[in-house]
Amino acid sequence: MERDAGKPAPRTAGRKGIVIAVACAAFAVGMVGAAYASVPLYQLFCQVTGYGGTTQRAEAGSSRVIDRTVIVRFDGNVDGDLPWTFQPNDRQVTVKLGETRETSFHVKNNSDRAVTGQATFNVTPNAAGVYFNKIACFCFDNQTLQPGEELDMPIVFYVDPDMLEADELKNAPGITLSYTFFRVDDPDESVAAAPQTGTSTDTTNKL
């Protein structure tokens, strides 16, 4: 009887060991998957919520325009490693909420060689990001300028009238859209690391 009672014990311990091993493996796989998914999930979170001043992407203009205006200011910056001049052609514009507006930035390569740059952006106040919609933009596209080349890069946008429903924005405070260009030393590698980035200078429907 004592031997019979003792026989199941090794099998029970074995089953527990297998369960623990499977659980640990699943946890490890989950952690790796989370690590790979964290960047796109964070980008999606920012786009949906406007977190950190992230703007929204729109395929077309707003279907609603109201007789309430907001001042939109533009700011252009260049990292020290990039030999470019970059500035807005309009320092600020006054637009109606829901009105589609186009403006542009002027950029020039001051060096004697071709250089590639890429722009990041943000909107302040941060809470306005979820209401700032870009229909066309050069941001996050690799831009390659030849020696001495200069061009105007347009953006098309509108500010959603729903902004007035947010307590901190109901008085339609001024909005600042700020860009910073950084040098891209290996454009091909940059594209491979960030699938949402293109090498084309086509500015249609870019966020």
C-alpha positions as CSV (number, residue, x, y, z in Angstrom):
1,M,0.0,0.0,0.0
2,E,2.8,2.4,0.8
3,R,4.4,1.7,-2.6
4,D,1.1,2.2,-4.4
5,A,0.5,5.5,-2.6
6,G,4.0,6.7,-3.5
7,K,3.9,5.8,-7.2
8,P,1.8,8.8,-8.5
9,A,4.1,11.3,-6.9
10,P,6.8,11.3,-9.6
11,R,4.2,11.7,-12.4
12,T,2.6,14.6,-10.6
13,A,5.9,16.3,-10.1
14,G,6.7,15.7,-13.8
15,R,3.4,17.3,-14.9
16,K,4.0,20.3,-12.7
17,G,7.5,20.7,-14.2
18,I,6.1,20.6,-17.7
19,V,3.4,23.2,-16.9
20,I,6.0,25.5,-15.4
21,A,8.3,25.1,-18.3
22,V,5.5,25.8,-20.8
23,A,4.4,28.9,-18.8
24,C,7.9,30.2,-18.7
25,A,8.4,29.7,-22.5
26,A,5.1,31.4,-23.2
27,F,6.0,34.3,-21.0
28,A,9.4,34.7,-22.8
29,V,7.8,34.6,-26.2
30,G,5.2,37.2,-25.0
31,M,7.9,39.5,-23.8
32,V,9.8,39.3,-27.1
33,G,6.6,39.9,-29.0
34,A,5.8,42.9,-26.8
35,A,9.2,44.3,-27.4
36,Y,8.8,44.1,-31.2
37,A,5.3,45.5,-31.0
38,S,6.0,48.3,-28.6
39,V,7.1,50.9,-31.2
40,P,4.2,50.5,-33.6
41,L,1.8,50.3,-30.7
42,Y,3.2,53.4,-29.2
43,Q,3.0,55.2,-32.6
44,L,-0.7,54.1,-32.9
45,F,-1.4,55.3,-29.3
46,C,0.1,58.7,-30.1
47,Q,-1.8,59.1,-33.3
48,V,-5.1,58.2,-31.7
49,T,-4.7,60.2,-28.6
50,G,-2.5,63.1,-29.8
51,Y,-0.1,62.2,-27.0
52,G,3.0,64.4,-26.9
53,G,1.6,66.7,-29.6
54,T,1.3,64.0,-32.2
55,T,-0.9,65.2,-35.1
56,Q,-3.5,63.2,-37.0
57,R,-3.6,62.1,-40.6
58,A,-6.6,62.9,-42.8
59,E,-7.3,61.8,-46.4
60,A,-9.5,64.9,-47.1
61,G,-10.6,68.2,-45.6
62,S,-13.1,68.6,-42.9
63,S,-16.8,68.5,-43.8
64,R,-17.5,71.2,-41.2
65,V,-16.2,74.8,-41.1
66,I,-17.3,77.2,-38.3
67,D,-16.9,80.9,-38.0
68,R,-14.3,80.7,-35.2
69,T,-10.6,81.2,-35.9
70,V,-7.3,80.0,-34.4
71,I,-3.8,81.3,-35.0
72,V,-1.4,78.5,-36.2
73,R,2.3,79.4,-35.9
74,F,5.2,77.5,-37.6
75,D,8.7,76.8,-36.4
76,G,11.6,75.3,-38.3
77,N,14.8,73.9,-36.7
78,V,17.8,72.0,-38.0
79,D,20.1,69.7,-36.0
80,G,23.8,70.8,-35.9
81,D,24.9,67.8,-38.0
82,L,22.8,68.9,-41.0
83,P,24.2,71.7,-43.2
84,W,20.8,73.0,-44.2
85,T,18.7,76.2,-43.8
86,F,15.1,75.4,-43.0
87,Q,12.3,77.9,-42.2
88,P,8.6,78.5,-42.7
89,N,7.5,80.7,-45.5
90,D,4.6,81.9,-43.3
91,R,5.5,82.5,-39.6
92,Q,1.8,82.2,-38.7
93,V,-1.7,82.0,-40.4
94,T,-5.1,82.6,-39.0
95,V,-7.6,79.9,-40.1
96,K,-11.2,79.1,-39.4
97,L,-11.7,75.8,-37.5
98,G,-12.3,73.1,-40.1
99,E,-10.9,75.2,-42.9
100,T,-8.3,73.5,-45.1
101,R,-5.1,75.6,-45.5
102,E,-1.9,75.1,-47.4
103,T,1.5,76.6,-46.4
104,S,5.1,75.7,-47.0
105,F,8.6,75.6,-45.6
106,H,11.7,76.6,-47.5
107,V,14.8,74.4,-47.3
108,K,18.3,74.8,-48.7
109,N,21.4,72.5,-48.7
110,N,24.3,74.8,-47.9
111,S,27.0,72.1,-48.5
112,D,28.9,71.0,-51.6
113,R,27.6,67.5,-51.5
114,A,24.2,65.7,-51.6
115,V,22.7,65.3,-48.1
116,T,19.6,63.5,-46.8
117,G,17.5,64.7,-44.0
118,Q,14.4,63.7,-42.2
119,A,12.0,65.9,-40.2
120,T,10.2,65.1,-36.9
121,F,7.4,67.3,-35.6
122,N,5.2,68.2,-32.7
123,V,2.3,70.5,-31.9
124,T,1.9,72.7,-28.8
125,P,-0.1,72.8,-26.7
126,N,0.1,69.0,-26.7
127,A,-3.6,68.7,-26.2
128,A,-4.2,70.2,-29.6
129,G,-2.4,67.4,-31.4
130,V,-5.5,65.2,-31.6
131,Y,-7.3,68.0,-33.4
132,F,-4.6,69.0,-35.8
133,N,-5.1,67.1,-39.1
134,K,-2.5,66.9,-41.9
135,I,-3.7,66.1,-45.3
136,A,-0.3,66.3,-46.9
137,C,3.2,66.8,-45.4
138,F,6.9,66.1,-45.9
139,C,7.5,64.9,-42.4
140,F,9.0,61.4,-41.9
141,D,10.0,61.3,-45.6
142,N,13.7,61.2,-46.3
143,Q,14.5,64.3,-48.3
144,T,17.7,64.3,-50.4
145,L,19.0,67.7,-51.6
146,Q,21.8,68.1,-54.1
147,P,24.6,70.6,-53.4
148,G,23.1,74.1,-53.2
149,E,19.6,72.8,-54.0
150,E,16.7,74.6,-52.4
151,L,13.0,74.0,-52.6
152,D,9.6,74.7,-51.0
153,M,8.0,71.8,-49.2
154,P,4.2,72.2,-48.7
155,I,1.9,71.1,-45.9
156,V,-1.9,71.0,-46.1
157,F,-3.9,70.9,-42.8
158,Y,-7.0,71.8,-40.9
159,V,-7.9,72.2,-37.2
160,D,-10.9,70.1,-36.2
161,P,-13.8,72.3,-34.8
162,D,-14.2,69.6,-32.0
163,M,-11.2,71.3,-30.4
164,L,-13.6,73.7,-28.7
165,E,-15.1,70.8,-26.8
166,A,-11.9,70.3,-24.8
167,D,-11.8,72.4,-21.7
168,E,-8.2,73.4,-22.1
169,L,-8.7,74.4,-25.7
170,K,-12.2,75.9,-25.7
171,N,-10.8,79.4,-25.9
172,A,-9.0,78.4,-29.2
173,P,-5.4,79.2,-28.0
174,G,-2.7,79.7,-30.6
175,I,-1.2,76.4,-31.9
176,T,2.5,76.0,-32.9
177,L,3.6,73.3,-35.4
178,S,7.3,72.8,-35.0
179,Y,9.6,70.7,-37.2
180,T,13.2,69.7,-36.7
181,F,15.3,68.2,-39.5
182,F,18.0,65.6,-38.7
183,R,20.7,64.2,-40.9
184,V,20.2,60.7,-42.3
185,D,23.6,59.1,-43.0
186,D,22.3,55.9,-44.5
187,P,18.9,56.5,-46.2
188,D,18.5,52.8,-47.1
189,E,19.0,51.7,-43.6
190,S,16.7,54.3,-42.3
191,V,13.9,53.1,-44.6
192,A,14.5,49.5,-43.6
193,A,14.3,50.4,-39.9
194,A,11.1,52.4,-40.3
195,P,8.7,51.0,-42.9
196,Q,6.4,54.1,-42.6
197,T,9.2,56.3,-44.0
198,G,9.7,56.7,-47.7
199,T,12.5,57.9,-49.8
200,S,10.3,59.7,-52.3
201,T,9.9,63.5,-52.1
202,D,6.2,63.1,-53.0
203,T,4.4,64.9,-50.3
204,T,0.9,63.6,-50.9
205,N,-0.9,62.2,-47.9
206,K,2.2,61.9,-45.7
207,L,1.7,62.3,-42.0
